């Protein structure tokens, strides 16, 4: 599933980053790599951007970027 399909309060693990070029490098630079766990904190009223919490910091992603991140829901 894609990161954009998660609802606020849900936790997940990144399974893939399906982007190329500049966007892929940018996502990796921000720490969005396979195996990273995160929690969706909130989404803007129109869904863009999405705010997540991971590795002790908050990150806001545009929908275009979040669409590229494959995730799997986690229970804990």
HELIX and SHEET records of a PDB file:
HELIX    1   1 UNK A    3  UNK A    5  5                                   3    
HELIX    2   2 UNK A   21  UNK A   29  1                                   9    
HELIX    3   3 UNK A   63  UNK A   66  1                                   4    
SHEET    1   A 5 UNK A  57  UNK A  61  0                                        
SHEET    2   A 5 UNK A  50  UNK A  54 -1                                        
SHEET    3   A 5 UNK A  37  UNK A  43 -1                                        
SHEET    4   A 5 UNK A  11  UNK A  17 -1                                        
SHEET    5   A 5 UNK A  69  UNK A  74 -1                                        
END                                                                             
